[in-house]
């Protein structure tokens, strides 16, 4: 579904990604792991057209490099940024409305789906998003992205700063995406959630992929964990 080949990315003159190779299959959950500064967030931003890059990014055999973010979204890719980017003065429901994909095709997700998955959002649907807790805003950002009916969703650090109970809820939510046929590229630091829900894992270091394998492979590879993940 998604294939990165020899991907390089830059912030001005700073060379951040160095020949990244990775792929995500249909209906697959893949985790992209690594320490802060390893290039994980830059990778998903480059895929989304938010960072300058060269090489190749193909989504269902269509080249994405050089396209604008809104064009990439129209191909069926959703992006949940780490900073959430909710509209603070709009209500929960209005935020969801802004994410809704218009068209004749019956959407995969409805408002009712969002409120059933996260009842707290239903309780606060008429509340301004800016006054909600970080966990509630994270739920809202995830749901707003889903309202665009993506086939692949890229989620950057969804559990950052969340209480353990909310982290468990997010894990269940990600599994539900897979059940609905949505592929997931998960950028995470927490090994627990990544190893629990992923079919495959990539580990990044210094802008390169230094490991690819199953969660079982990563658990068994003490060197990779010590060298590239553990603090």
C-alpha positions in Angstrom: 0.0 0.0 0.0 2.6 2.5 1.1 6.2 2.2 0.0 9.2 4.4 0.8 12.4 4.0 -1.3 15.6 5.8 -0.7 13.8 8.6 1.0 15.8 11.7 2.0 14.4 14.7 3.7 15.7 18.2 4.7 15.0 21.1 6.9 16.7 23.9 4.9 20.3 22.7 4.6 20.0 20.1 7.4 19.9 16.6 6.0 17.5 14.6 8.3 16.5 11.4 6.6 19.2 9.3 4.9 17.7 6.8 2.4 14.8 5.4 4.4 13.2 2.2 3.1 10.0 0.9 4.5 6.5 -0.2 3.6 3.0 -0.6 5.1 0.6 -3.3 3.7 -3.2 -3.3 3.4 -4.9 -3.6 6.8 -1.5 -3.7 8.6 -0.4 -2.0 11.8 3.2 -1.0 11.6 5.1 0.8 14.4 8.0 3.3 13.7 10.1 3.4 16.9 13.2 5.3 18.0 14.5 7.9 20.4 13.6 11.6 20.1 15.5 13.1 17.2 15.9 9.9 15.3 13.7 11.1 12.3 10.4 9.4 13.0 8.2 12.5 12.9 10.1 13.8 10.0 9.3 10.6 8.1 5.6 10.9 8.5 5.7 14.7 7.8 7.6 14.0 4.6 5.0 11.4 3.5 2.3 14.0 4.2 4.1 16.6 2.0 4.9 18.9 4.9 8.7 18.5 4.7 10.9 18.7 1.5 12.2 15.3 0.4 13.6 13.3 -2.5 13.6 9.6 -3.4 10.2 7.9 -3.7 7.0 7.7 -1.7 4.4 5.6 -3.4 0.8 5.0 -2.2 -0.9 2.3 -4.2 1.7 2.8 -6.9 1.0 6.6 -7.2 4.0 8.8 -6.5 3.3 11.3 -3.7 6.6 13.3 -3.6 6.0 16.8 -4.9 2.3 16.8 -4.1 0.6 19.1 -1.6 -0.7 17.8 1.8 -4.4 18.2 0.7 -3.7 16.2 -2.5 -2.1 13.5 -0.4 -5.1 13.4 1.9 -7.4 13.0 -1.1 -5.5 9.9 -2.0 -6.6 8.3 1.3 -3.9 9.1 3.8 -4.8 10.6 7.2 -2.3 12.2 9.6 -2.7 12.8 13.3 0.1 15.1 14.4 1.8 15.0 17.8 0.6 18.5 18.8 -3.0 17.5 18.1 -4.0 20.7 16.2 -7.6 20.9 17.3 -9.6 24.1 16.7 -9.8 25.4 20.3 -12.7 27.8 19.9 -14.9 25.3 18.0 -17.0 22.6 19.8 -16.1 18.9 19.7 -18.8 18.3 17.1 -17.7 21.3 14.9 -14.2 19.9 15.0 -15.5 16.5 13.7 -17.6 18.3 11.0 -14.4 19.9 9.7 -12.8 16.5 9.2 -15.8 15.0 7.4 -15.3 13.8 3.9 -18.0 14.9 1.5 -19.1 12.8 -1.5 -21.5 10.2 -2.7 -19.6 7.3 -1.3 -21.0 6.0 2.0 -18.4 6.9 4.7 -16.7 4.2 6.7 -17.1 6.2 9.9 -20.0 8.2 11.3 -20.4 10.6 14.2 -22.2 7.8 16.0 -19.1 5.6 15.6 -16.9 8.3 17.1 -19.2 8.9 20.1 -19.6 5.1 20.6 -15.8 4.6 20.6 -15.2 7.5 22.9 -18.3 8.2 25.0 -16.5 11.1 26.7 -16.6 13.0 23.4 -20.3 12.5 23.2 -20.7 14.0 26.6 -18.7 17.0 25.6 -19.8 17.4 22.0 -21.1 20.9 22.6 -18.0 22.0 24.6 -15.2 24.1 23.1 -12.3 21.8 22.3 -9.7 24.2 23.9 -11.0 23.6 27.4 -10.7 19.8 27.3 -8.0 17.7 28.8 -5.0 16.5 26.7 -6.4 13.0 26.6 -9.8 14.3 25.4 -8.1 16.4 22.7 -6.1 13.4 21.6 -9.3 11.4 21.2 -10.8 14.3 19.2 -7.9 14.6 16.8 -7.9 10.9 16.1 -11.7 11.0 15.5 -11.5 14.1 13.3 -8.9 12.4 11.1 -11.1 9.3 10.8 -14.0 11.4 9.6 -12.0 12.0 6.4 -12.3 8.2 5.8 -8.6 7.4 5.2 -7.4 4.0 4.0 -4.1 4.7 5.9 -3.7 6.7 9.0 -0.4 7.9 10.4 -0.4 8.7 14.1 2.4 10.5 15.8 2.9 9.8 19.5 -0.8 9.2 20.4 -0.1 8.2 24.0 2.2 11.0 24.9 1.2 12.5 28.2 -1.9 10.3 28.6 -3.0 8.5 31.7 -2.6 4.6 31.6 -6.4 4.1 31.3 -6.5 6.4 28.3 -3.4 4.6 26.7 -5.3 1.3 27.0 -8.3 3.0 25.3 -6.1 4.3 22.4 -4.7 0.8 22.0 -8.2 -0.7 21.6 -9.1 2.1 19.2 -6.1 1.3 17.0 -7.1 -2.4 16.9 -10.6 -1.3 15.8 -9.1 0.6 12.9 -7.5 -2.6 11.7 -10.8 -4.4 12.1 -12.4 -1.8 9.8 -9.7 -2.3 7.1 -7.6 0.9 7.9 -3.8 0.5 7.8 -1.9 2.2 10.6 1.6 3.7 10.7 2.2 4.4 14.4 5.0 6.6 15.6 5.7 5.6 19.2 8.2 5.7 22.0 6.3 3.3 24.3 7.4 -0.2 23.4 4.5 -1.8 25.3 1.7 -0.5 23.1 3.7 -0.8 19.9 4.7 -4.4 20.5 1.2 -5.3 21.6 -0.7 -4.2 18.6 1.8 -4.2 15.7 2.4 -6.8 13.1 5.8 -5.3 12.2 8.2 -2.8 13.7 10.8 -0.5 12.3 13.5 1.2 14.5 15.1 4.5 13.4 18.4 5.9 14.3 20.1 9.0 12.9 17.6 9.2 10.1 18.0 5.6 8.9 16.1 2.4 9.4 18.3 0.2 11.7 15.9 -2.6 12.3 12.8 -4.2 10.7 11.0 -7.2 12.1 8.1 -8.6 14.1 7.5 -7.6 17.7 8.9 -11.0 18.7 12.1 -10.3 16.7 12.5 -7.0 18.5 11.9 -8.5 22.0 14.6 -11.0 21.2 17.1 -8.5 20.0 18.7 -7.0 23.1 21.4 -5.1 21.1 18.9 -3.1 19.0 16.8 -2.2 22.1 19.9 -1.1 24.1 21.6 0.7 21.2 18.6 2.5 19.7 15.6 2.5 22.1 16.5 2.3 25.7 17.3 5.6 27.5 
